[in-house]
Amino acid sequence: MTSMLDGCTPWPEEFVDYYWASGHWRGNTLDNLLRGWAVQYGPRTALAHGDTRITYAALNRLVSRMAAGFRLRGLRRGQRVVVQLPGIPELVVATFALVRAGAVPVLCPISHRAPEVSHVVEVSEATGYIGPATYRGFDHTAMAADIAARGPFLRRVFTFEPPGTSSPYGGFTTDTSGCHYFPLHSLDSPPEPPLTLNAGQVALFLLSGGAGEAPGLVPRTHNDYAYQARAAAELVSLTQDDVYLAALPADLNLAFGGPGIIGTLTVGGTVVLVEDPEPAAFLAAIERERVTVASLTPATARLWLDARSAVGADVSSLRLVQIGGSTRPLDRATAERVGPEWGCRLQQVFGTDEGLLTLTRTDDPDETVLTTQGRPLSPDDQIRVVDADGEEVPDGEQGELLARGPYTARGYYRSPGLNARSFTPDGYLRTGALARRTPDGNLVVTGRREGVARPLDRAADPSGP
């Protein structure tokens, strides 16, 4: 697949042909999808954040004007831009605007600091950074300025500042390293004619790796990500009447596209964004917005369950809560509390930012939902459970979970050493998860191979650093 960025591992041609023939890949870019959503769902609410409401039509206009602003300020096709924002509408607008401008967003956890962010900038050769001026007492713009001063890549910093606040980087400034600073809200220019984008190109990068280790950059193409979000939306019967709460950090695969933000927008639903990480803020949002679907880690679910009696929030609108991670599966005691205490269906999930999602189905027996992490999202996901020698183990025995499929990356970006450790020669991702397969084909994740961390691990503590 020649259209992927240099430094990416393409799917072999026979797999490409099969994924097209199967209808998984349809040639739609995320940008074209947004334009279509604006026509189909124009006056409906796409994003809700506090008192802010943004319709699909308005979202499309904001994206067009910000995209033109990015290009006016020097961003060019194919350049990478680190996006490090909390749960605010600007996260969605900026990500789509970068795609529309032909740039490639690198979605970065708001909790990452200079060691991880500088590594990401170096590996991606990111020319831009989007982040809050400060967030929860940490000066993100000063961090970006320090990274820019130490490396040759970062030359555009776009700072988000809440209304009524200001920072030393609030105006149009240039520092001694030649890095330019712009307020994010200043990116408001007349829309340009649309660029021609290829659905086989990288749409965005997600980051793999747990806290304290250098992240790997996971390339996600328009084709594979649109398929994943669409398939996940279908699996959970998402409709335009659903209200999805982005409770996990939006840079996580489950929260962004499993079905998450992208899947909700695909069907014309409403995405609720909350930047305050406290359980009370999320529970209040469920009551206020009549949220129907949310995604949580096991640790977050326990916090919310314990907090609800103190907060007293009405969560009766919930119909489905996805709970999953990549390290510590949901314990049965917590799983058994979800239905009785929240009055909704539980869906257990195992997920990686590299792609693979396994999920219980809404019509599964209760015992399956309470005790397993379900089955792969796609009928063309290929999974293996292997021993230390790479040999498949019988059902019921524990081994490492390997996966490949139409939405699972074949390698990290510009990381040959990491790829050699993380992927088999025939393209299977070594998830690092220990699992066993039940006789009826469901997976039970039992732990992690020693020394391996995955992205959802960092979401276990919703308060963050």
C-alpha positions as CSV (number, residue, x, y, z in Angstrom):
1,M,0.0,0.0,0.0
2,T,2.1,2.8,-1.3
3,S,-0.1,5.6,0.1
4,M,0.9,4.9,3.7
5,L,3.6,7.2,5.2
6,D,7.2,6.1,4.8
7,G,8.0,4.4,8.1
8,C,4.7,2.5,8.3
9,T,4.2,-1.2,7.8
10,P,1.5,-1.8,5.1
11,W,-0.9,-4.7,5.0
12,P,0.1,-7.3,2.4
13,E,-1.7,-6.8,-0.9
14,E,-3.7,-10.0,-0.6
15,F,-5.1,-8.7,2.7
16,V,-5.8,-5.3,1.2
17,D,-7.7,-6.9,-1.6
18,Y,-9.7,-9.1,0.8
19,Y,-10.6,-6.2,3.1
20,W,-11.9,-4.2,0.2
21,A,-13.8,-7.2,-1.3
22,S,-15.4,-7.9,2.1
23,G,-16.7,-4.4,2.3
24,H,-14.8,-3.5,5.4
25,W,-12.8,-0.8,3.7
26,R,-14.9,1.5,1.7
27,G,-12.6,4.3,0.6
28,N,-14.1,7.0,2.8
29,T,-11.7,9.4,4.5
30,L,-12.6,10.8,7.9
31,D,-12.9,14.2,6.3
32,N,-15.4,13.0,3.7
33,L,-17.4,11.3,6.4
34,L,-17.6,14.5,8.4
35,R,-18.9,16.4,5.3
36,G,-21.5,13.7,4.8
37,W,-22.6,13.8,8.4
38,A,-23.0,17.6,8.2
39,V,-25.4,17.1,5.3
40,Q,-27.3,14.1,6.8
41,Y,-27.5,15.3,10.4
42,G,-27.0,19.1,10.0
43,P,-29.2,20.5,12.8
44,R,-28.7,17.7,15.3
45,T,-26.3,18.2,18.2
46,A,-22.9,16.6,17.6
47,L,-21.0,17.8,20.6
48,A,-22.2,18.8,24.1
49,H,-19.8,20.3,26.7
50,G,-21.3,22.1,29.7
51,D,-23.6,24.8,28.2
52,T,-22.0,24.5,24.7
53,R,-23.9,22.8,21.9
54,I,-22.3,22.3,18.5
55,T,-24.5,20.9,15.7
56,Y,-23.2,18.7,12.9
57,A,-23.4,21.6,10.4
58,A,-21.6,23.9,12.8
59,L,-18.9,21.3,13.5
60,N,-18.2,21.0,9.8
61,R,-17.9,24.8,9.5
62,L,-15.6,25.1,12.5
63,V,-13.4,22.3,11.1
64,S,-13.2,24.0,7.7
65,R,-12.3,27.4,9.2
66,M,-9.7,25.9,11.6
67,A,-8.2,23.8,8.8
68,A,-7.7,26.9,6.7
69,G,-6.1,28.6,9.7
70,F,-3.7,25.8,10.1
71,R,-2.6,26.0,6.5
72,L,-2.4,29.8,6.7
73,R,0.0,29.4,9.6
74,G,2.3,27.1,7.7
75,L,1.1,23.5,8.3
76,R,1.5,21.4,5.2
77,R,0.2,18.1,3.9
78,G,1.7,15.1,5.6
79,Q,3.2,17.0,8.6
80,R,2.5,15.5,12.0
81,V,1.0,17.5,14.8
82,V,0.8,16.4,18.5
83,V,-2.7,17.0,19.9
84,Q,-2.7,17.0,23.7
85,L,-6.1,18.3,24.9
86,P,-8.6,17.4,27.7
87,G,-12.2,16.4,27.0
88,I,-13.3,19.7,25.3
89,P,-14.9,20.3,21.9
90,E,-11.6,21.7,20.6
91,L,-10.1,18.2,20.8
92,V,-12.6,16.9,18.2
93,V,-12.6,20.1,16.1
94,A,-8.7,20.3,15.9
95,T,-8.3,16.6,15.1
96,F,-10.7,16.8,12.1
97,A,-9.3,20.2,11.1
98,L,-5.8,18.8,10.9
99,V,-7.1,15.9,8.8
100,R,-8.9,18.4,6.5
101,A,-5.7,20.4,6.2
102,G,-3.8,17.3,5.1
103,A,-1.8,17.1,8.3
104,V,-1.7,14.0,10.6
105,P,-2.8,14.4,14.2
106,V,-0.9,12.4,16.9
107,L,-3.4,12.0,19.8
108,C,-1.4,12.3,23.0
109,P,-2.7,11.7,26.6
110,I,-3.1,14.9,28.5
111,S,-1.2,13.2,31.4
112,H,2.0,12.8,29.3
113,R,4.9,15.0,30.2
114,A,8.2,16.1,28.6
115,P,9.9,12.7,28.4
116,E,7.0,11.1,26.5
117,V,6.0,14.1,24.5
118,S,9.6,14.9,23.4
119,H,9.9,11.2,22.3
120,V,6.7,11.5,20.3
121,V,7.8,14.7,18.7
122,E,11.2,13.1,17.8
123,V,9.8,9.9,16.3
124,S,7.0,11.6,14.4
125,E,9.1,14.6,13.5
126,A,6.1,16.7,14.5
127,T,6.2,20.2,13.3
128,G,3.2,21.3,15.4
129,Y,1.8,20.9,18.9
130,I,-1.7,21.7,20.2
131,G,-2.3,21.9,23.9
132,P,-3.7,23.9,26.8
133,A,-1.7,26.9,27.9
134,T,-1.9,25.3,31.4
135,Y,-4.0,22.4,32.6
136,R,-4.5,21.3,36.2
137,G,-1.5,23.3,37.3
138,F,0.9,22.1,34.6
139,D,2.3,24.5,32.0
140,H,1.9,22.6,28.7
141,T,3.1,25.5,26.6
142,A,6.3,25.9,28.6
143,M,6.9,22.2,28.0
144,A,6.4,22.6,24.3
145,A,8.7,25.6,24.2
146,D,11.4,23.6,25.9
147,I,11.0,20.7,23.4
148,A,11.1,23.2,20.5
149,A,14.3,24.7,21.9
150,R,16.0,21.3,22.1
151,G,15.0,19.9,18.7
152,P,14.8,20.8,15.1
153,F,11.2,19.7,14.4
154,L,8.6,21.6,16.5
155,R,7.9,25.1,15.0
156,R,4.2,25.7,15.5
157,V,2.5,25.7,18.9
158,F,-1.2,26.3,19.2
159,T,-2.4,27.1,22.7
160,F,-5.9,26.6,24.0
161,E,-7.0,29.0,26.6
162,P,-10.4,29.1,28.2
163,P,-12.3,32.3,27.7
164,G,-11.3,35.0,30.1
165,T,-7.8,33.7,30.7
166,S,-4.4,34.6,29.2
167,S,-0.8,33.3,29.2
168,P,2.6,34.5,28.1
169,Y,2.0,32.6,24.9
170,G,-1.5,34.1,24.3
171,G,-0.5,36.3,21.4
172,F,1.2,35.8,18.1
173,T,4.8,35.3,19.3
174,T,8.0,33.7,18.2
175,D,10.7,32.5,20.6
176,T,14.5,32.4,20.2
177,S,14.4,28.9,18.7
178,G,12.2,30.1,15.9
179,C,9.0,28.4,17.2
180,H,5.8,30.4,16.5
181,Y,2.9,30.5,19.0
182,F,-0.7,31.1,18.1
183,P,-3.9,31.0,20.2
184,L,-6.0,28.1,19.0
185,H,-9.1,30.2,18.8
186,S,-7.3,32.5,16.3
187,L,-7.4,29.8,13.6
188,D,-10.5,31.1,11.9
189,S,-10.0,31.6,8.2
190,P,-12.2,31.4,5.1
191,P,-12.5,27.8,4.1
192,E,-10.3,26.6,1.2
193,P,-11.2,24.1,-1.6
194,P,-11.0,20.6,-0.2
195,L,-7.8,18.6,-0.6
196,T,-7.9,15.2,-2.2
197,L,-7.1,12.6,0.5
198,N,-6.5,8.9,0.0
199,A,-8.4,6.6,2.4
200,G,-5.3,4.3,2.5
201,Q,-3.3,7.1,4.0
202,V,-2.6,7.4,7.8
203,A,-5.5,9.5,9.2
204,L,-4.1,9.7,12.7
205,F,-1.7,8.2,15.2
206,L,-2.6,6.7,18.5
207,L,0.0,6.1,21.2
208,S,0.8,2.7,22.7
209,G,2.7,2.0,25.9
210,G,2.0,2.4,29.6
211,A,3.2,5.1,31.9
212,G,6.9,5.4,32.2
213,E,7.8,3.8,28.9
214,A,8.5,5.4,25.5
215,P,5.2,5.3,23.5
216,G,5.0,3.6,20.1
217,L,3.1,5.5,17.4
218,V,0.3,3.4,16.0
219,P,-0.7,4.5,12.4
220,R,-4.5,4.3,11.8
221,T,-5.6,4.7,8.3
222,H,-8.9,6.3,7.2
223,N,-10.1,2.9,5.9
224,D,-9.3,0.9,9.0
225,Y,-10.5,3.5,11.5
226,A,-13.8,4.2,9.7
227,Y,-14.5,0.5,9.6
228,Q,-13.7,-0.1,13.3
229,A,-15.9,2.8,14.4
230,R,-18.8,1.7,12.1
231,A,-18.6,-1.9,13.1
232,A,-18.5,-1.1,16.8
233,A,-21.5,1.3,16.4
234,E,-23.4,-1.5,14.7
235,L,-22.4,-4.0,17.3
236,V,-23.8,-1.9,20.2
237,S,-26.9,-0.9,18.1
238,L,-25.9,2.8,18.3
239,T,-28.5,5.2,16.7
240,Q,-29.0,8.9,16.4
241,D,-31.0,8.8,19.6
242,D,-28.0,7.7,21.6
243,V,-25.9,10.1,23.8
244,Y,-22.3,8.9,24.3
245,L,-20.3,10.1,27.2
246,A,-16.6,10.3,26.4
247,A,-15.5,9.3,29.9
248,L,-12.2,7.8,29.0
249,P,-9.4,10.0,27.6
250,A,-10.3,10.6,24.0
251,D,-6.8,9.6,22.8
252,L,-7.7,6.0,23.7
253,N,-8.9,3.8,20.9
254,L,-12.0,2.6,22.8
255,A,-13.1,6.2,23.6
256,F,-12.3,7.6,20.1
257,G,-13.5,4.8,17.9
258,G,-14.8,1.8,19.7
259,P,-17.5,3.1,18.9
260,G,-16.6,6.1,20.9
261,I,-16.7,9.6,19.4
262,I,-16.3,8.6,15.8
263,G,-18.8,5.8,16.0
264,T,-21.4,8.1,17.6
265,L,-20.9,10.8,15.0
266,T,-21.2,8.1,12.3
267,V,-24.9,7.4,13.3
268,G,-25.8,11.0,14.1
269,G,-25.8,10.7,17.9
270,T,-24.5,13.2,20.5
271,V,-21.1,13.1,22.1
272,V,-20.8,14.5,25.6
273,L,-17.4,15.8,26.6
274,V,-16.3,16.4,30.2
275,E,-12.9,17.7,31.2
276,D,-13.3,17.5,35.0
277,P,-12.0,14.0,35.8
278,E,-13.9,13.6,39.1
279,P,-16.7,11.0,39.2
280,A,-19.2,13.6,40.4
281,A,-18.7,15.6,37.2
282,F,-19.4,12.6,35.0
283,L,-22.3,11.4,37.0
284,A,-23.9,14.9,36.8
285,A,-23.3,14.9,33.0
286,I,-25.2,11.6,32.7
287,E,-28.2,13.0,34.5
288,R,-28.0,16.4,32.7
289,E,-27.5,15.1,29.2
290,R,-29.5,11.8,29.6
291,V,-26.5,9.8,28.5
292,T,-27.2,6.3,27.1
293,V,-23.8,4.8,26.5
294,A,-20.4,5.3,28.3
295,S,-17.0,3.6,28.3
296,L,-15.0,3.0,31.5
297,T,-12.0,1.2,32.8
298,P,-12.6,-1.2,35.7
299,A,-11.0,1.2,38.2
300,T,-13.2,4.1,37.0
301,A,-16.3,1.9,37.1
302,R,-15.6,1.1,40.8
303,L,-15.1,4.8,41.6
304,W,-18.3,5.7,39.9
305,L,-20.3,3.0,41.6
306,D,-19.0,4.0,45.0
307,A,-19.5,7.7,44.3
308,R,-23.1,7.5,43.0
309,S,-24.7,7.1,46.5
310,A,-22.9,10.2,47.7
311,V,-23.6,12.2,44.5
312,G,-27.2,11.0,44.1
313,A,-27.2,11.3,40.4
314,D,-30.0,9.9,38.2
315,V,-28.4,7.5,35.8
316,S,-31.6,5.8,34.6
317,S,-31.0,7.0,31.0
318,L,-28.0,4.6,30.7
319,R,-28.7,1.5,28.5
320,L,-25.1,0.2,28.0
321,V,-21.8,0.7,29.8
322,Q,-18.6,-0.6,28.2
323,I,-16.0,-1.6,30.8
324,G,-12.6,-2.8,29.8
325,G,-8.9,-2.3,29.8
326,S,-5.8,-4.2,28.6
327,T,-4.3,-5.3,31.9
328,R,-6.7,-5.8,34.8
329,P,-10.0,-7.4,33.7
330,L,-13.2,-6.4,35.4
331,D,-13.6,-8.4,38.6
332,R,-16.9,-10.3,39.0
333,A,-18.0,-8.4,42.1
334,T,-17.9,-5.1,40.3
335,A,-19.5,-6.6,37.1
336,E,-22.4,-7.9,39.2
337,R,-23.0,-4.4,40.6
338,V,-23.5,-2.6,37.2
339,G,-26.9,-4.0,36.2
340,P,-28.7,-3.7,39.6
341,E,-27.1,-0.3,40.6
342,W,-27.2,1.5,37.2
343,G,-30.1,-0.3,35.5
344,C,-28.2,-0.9,32.3
345,R,-26.5,-3.6,30.3
346,L,-22.8,-4.3,30.9
347,Q,-20.5,-4.9,28.0
348,Q,-17.0,-6.2,28.8
349,V,-14.3,-5.1,26.4
350,F,-10.6,-5.8,25.8
351,G,-8.9,-3.2,23.7
352,T,-5.6,-2.1,22.3
353,D,-4.7,1.2,20.5
354,E,-3.1,-1.0,17.8
355,G,-6.5,-2.1,16.9
356,L,-8.0,-5.3,18.3
357,L,-11.2,-5.0,20.2
358,T,-13.0,-7.9,21.8
359,L,-16.5,-7.3,23.2
360,T,-19.3,-9.2,24.8
361,R,-22.6,-9.0,22.8
362,T,-25.8,-7.5,24.2
363,D,-27.6,-10.8,23.7
364,D,-24.9,-12.9,25.4
365,P,-26.0,-14.9,28.5
366,D,-25.4,-13.1,31.7
367,E,-22.6,-15.5,32.7
368,T,-20.7,-14.7,29.5
369,V,-21.0,-11.0,30.2
370,L,-19.9,-11.3,33.8
371,T,-17.0,-13.5,33.2
372,T,-15.5,-12.9,29.8
373,Q,-14.2,-10.1,27.5
374,G,-16.2,-11.4,24.6
375,R,-15.3,-12.0,21.0
376,P,-13.4,-10.0,18.3
377,L,-15.3,-7.1,16.7
378,S,-14.8,-8.2,13.1
379,P,-15.5,-11.6,11.6
380,D,-12.1,-11.2,9.9
381,D,-10.2,-10.6,13.1
382,Q,-7.7,-13.5,13.3
383,I,-6.6,-14.3,16.9
384,R,-4.3,-16.9,18.3
385,V,-3.5,-17.9,21.9
386,V,0.1,-19.2,22.1
387,D,2.6,-20.5,24.5
388,A,6.1,-19.2,25.0
389,D,7.3,-21.0,21.9
390,G,4.6,-19.5,19.7
391,E,2.6,-22.7,19.5
392,E,-1.2,-22.5,19.9
393,V,-2.6,-23.8,23.1
394,P,-5.9,-25.7,23.5
395,D,-9.1,-23.9,24.5
396,G,-9.1,-23.4,28.2
397,E,-5.4,-23.0,28.6
398,Q,-3.6,-19.7,29.2
399,G,-1.3,-18.1,26.6
400,E,-0.5,-14.8,25.0
401,L,-3.1,-13.3,22.8
402,L,-2.0,-12.5,19.2
403,A,-4.2,-10.7,16.7
404,R,-4.3,-9.4,13.1
405,G,-7.2,-8.0,11.1
406,P,-8.7,-5.3,9.0
407,Y,-8.3,-2.6,11.7
408,T,-5.2,-3.8,13.5
409,A,-1.9,-2.1,12.6
410,R,0.9,-4.2,11.2
411,G,3.7,-2.1,12.9
412,Y,4.6,1.0,14.8
413,Y,5.7,4.1,13.0
414,R,9.5,4.3,12.4
415,S,10.2,1.7,15.2
416,P,11.9,-1.3,13.6
417,G,13.2,-2.6,17.0
418,L,9.9,-2.3,18.7
419,N,8.2,-3.9,15.7
420,A,10.5,-6.9,15.9
421,R,9.5,-7.5,19.5
422,S,5.8,-6.7,19.1
423,F,4.8,-8.4,15.8
424,T,5.3,-11.9,14.5
425,P,6.9,-12.4,11.1
426,D,3.4,-13.1,9.6
427,G,1.9,-9.9,11.0
428,Y,0.3,-10.8,14.2
429,L,0.3,-8.2,17.0
430,R,1.7,-9.6,20.3
431,T,-0.9,-7.9,22.5
432,G,1.0,-8.8,25.7
433,A,-2.2,-10.0,27.2
434,L,-2.5,-13.4,28.7
435,A,-5.8,-15.0,27.9
436,R,-7.7,-18.3,27.5
437,R,-10.4,-19.1,25.0
438,T,-13.7,-20.7,26.2
439,P,-15.3,-23.5,24.3
440,D,-17.9,-21.1,22.9
441,G,-15.2,-18.8,21.5
442,N,-15.1,-16.0,24.1
443,L,-11.9,-14.7,25.6
444,V,-11.0,-14.5,29.2
445,V,-8.1,-12.1,29.8
446,T,-6.2,-13.3,32.8
447,G,-3.3,-10.8,33.1
448,R,-0.3,-9.6,31.2
449,R,3.0,-11.0,30.0
450,E,5.7,-9.7,32.4
451,G,7.2,-6.4,31.3
452,V,4.5,-5.4,28.8
453,A,2.2,-2.4,29.3
454,R,-0.6,-1.1,27.1
455,P,-2.4,2.2,26.7
456,L,-5.5,1.5,28.7
457,D,-3.3,0.9,31.7
458,R,-2.7,4.6,32.0
459,A,-6.4,5.3,32.1
460,A,-6.9,3.2,35.2
461,D,-6.6,6.2,37.5
462,P,-9.0,8.8,36.1
463,S,-7.6,11.6,38.3
464,G,-4.3,11.4,36.4
465,P,-1.2,13.2,37.5
